[in-house]
Amino acid sequence: GCWKQANYHVEQNNKIVDEELSDWESKFFEVDMDDLHELFMAANYLEIESLLNGVAKRVADIIKACMNVEVIRQTFGINNDFAAQQEEEIRKLNSWNHI
């Protein structure tokens, strides 16, 4: 599946960068975080821009679905290394940000 997808994007010469993903492609990117990371690394290493953009779109969709910062941290396994006071200061500086 991965090679088929990579070859498809190479054959398209990365022309589908800004187009919506097909149903097949959308389902292709519905994988666990480890596989998504591997796809990202392969697309980056092989310089397949459209495949890289597909992975990036999937990650963006995952982030958009998260309700708040804590959910994003849990989803991506990110540890909060801010002290409570630091985090509060950052939230005040970025009050436009609703996450």
Stockholm file with secondary structure:
# STOCKHOLM 1.0

chainA/1-99         GCWKQANYHVEQNNKIVDEELSDWESKFFEVDMDDLHELFMAANYLEIESLLNGVAKRVADIIKACMNVEVIRQTFGINNDFAAQQEEEIRKLNSWNHI
#=GR chainA/1-99 SS CHHHHHHHHHHTTTTTTTSCCCHHHHHHTCCCHHHHHHHHHHHHHTTCHHHHHHHHHHHHHHHHHCCSHHHHHHHHTCCCCCCHHHHHHHHHHTTTCCC
#=GC SS_cons        CHHHHHHHHHHTTTTTTTSCCCHHHHHHTCCCHHHHHHHHHHHHHTTCHHHHHHHHHHHHHHHHHCCSHHHHHHHHTCCCCCCHHHHHHHHHHTTTCCC
//
